[in-house]
Amino acid sequence: GSLHAAAPDLSISCDQLAQPYHRTGDQWTVRAFQDARAELCYCAVVAPNWVLRAVLRCAHKATTMPSMCRLSSLLCRRLPAVSSRTIVPASSLFSCNLVHSGSSGPRGFQEQSSSSQHCLGHFAIGAGALLSAYLFWRQRRTTWLPTVFASTLPPPSTRFNFIADAVEKTAPAVVYIEILGRHPFTQQQIAVSNGSGFVVRSDGLILTNAHVVADGRLVTVKLHDGRQFTGKVEAVDRRSDLATVRIAAKNLPTLVLSRTDQLRPGEWVVAMGSPLALNNTITAGVVSSVHRSSKELGIHNEMDYIQTDAAINFGNSGGPLINLDGNVIGINTMKVTAGISFAIPADYALNFLQEASKRSQEEASAERWYLGITMLTLTPSLIMELQQRDAMFPHVTSGVLVWKVMLGSPANLAGLQPGDIIVKIGGQDVKSSQDIYKALEVWRPLDIEVIHRGTKKSLKVQP
């Protein structure tokens, strides 16, 4: 049978077959040929030292050469229809000068404008040699190198789940934080609040929001693998609403804090945490604003916030806001309404951790004075609620309620008991827990006036 140049659409298919064998600097020849008698249409990819040839049989009898080539070109695009692809020596085959070009398109091939005419000239001169090579190949194709199969792409469910990939990498470092306390009258241990956090150092240092762990209550930390630890609050910065908690664990997975100078509106972000006490909850969204001023939010701390439409609910506070690289760009802190939430930029967290580490080293040898109590500031609304629940609750306008007394502490040795209300310390009225902390800044014996079961008592405490 005679040989003819194939339709252009089949040459494109040959490019597809040639792509896996591209080598920089090679001179390529890509041509399609057909043999009507054998009902074959095949592609030859000719390089200086070898040829890749793919043979495709027509699925149906073709009455004309063009129709057969069109049919075979469709088969060529369906790789499972390829009966064989073989690499053979190229010493006796012609060259059509198809030159590799890096800017020629997605497959990296570009044919010179005159290549078709040039190739037809070669056909006229070397048809006999090519047919001989082809028949020789038909007889010997079982002796060539192994068949080369096309690579398969992963399914879309794997290729496009970029959020799941980021979550899988970062979730082990996210923790659930529960704040425990004792009921002021029954003394039963109860959960008073919860939040989220994430590990920033493998030796057990956790970053979270200050409003999650403030006031020194008992903190329980639950890791992603289910282990639980008692946490100790180490550093608190109420201005930036950041705090650190330490647990006795080693070799923990960590997250990396990333500066936000390159962050852009519209970038995908993922909020991770435990909203509404639901562990390991993931929400996704985009960055709505990179620099939302605190003044716009009515917050007087001269900070900027990251605004996102990823859902941040109660309990999500302190959890990480990550980008698709798995780096922390913010710390979830508050939600205004559906679709409008805010996170503290990671830049503030990096500065806070640096300052906290420096302060910890400076104060490592310093002696701290303490009473050994867990306390609660009595606000007017809280006083009203307690009086409604307990008719015997004292009639006070301010003070600090002693919630818990540590066994063997200075407060315990002085006779302070849970349920007592501290109204004076060092001769000064107590309006909030900050008055207690201020009185403990300098060591000295303290005279404390308390209301114990409706009766005023004076105690002397040695911090």
Buried (B, 14 or more C-beta within 10 A) or exposed (E): EEBBBBBEBBBBBBBBBBBEBBEEEBEBBBBBBBBBEBBBBBBBBBBEEBBBBBBBBBEEEBEEBEBBBBBBBBBBEEBEEBEBBBBBEBEEBBBBBBBBEEEEEEEBBBBEEEBBEBBEEBBEEBBEEBBEBBEEBEEEBEEBEEEBEEEEEEEEEEEEEEBBEBBEBBBBBBBBBBBBBBEBEEEEEEEBBBBBBBBBBEEBBBBBBBBBBBBBBBBBBBBBEEEEBEBBBBBBBEEBBBBBBBBEBEEBBBBEBBEBEEBEEEBBBBBBBBBEEEBBBBBBBEBBBBEBEBEEBEBEEEBBBBBBBBBBBEBBBBBBBBBBEBBBBBBBBBBEEEEBBBBBBBBBBBEBBEEBBEEEEEEEEEEEBBBBBBBBBBEEEEBEEBBEEEEEBBEBEBBBBBBBBEEEBBBBEBBBBBBBBBBBBBEEEBBBBEBBBEBBEEEEEBEBBBBBEEEEBEBEBEB
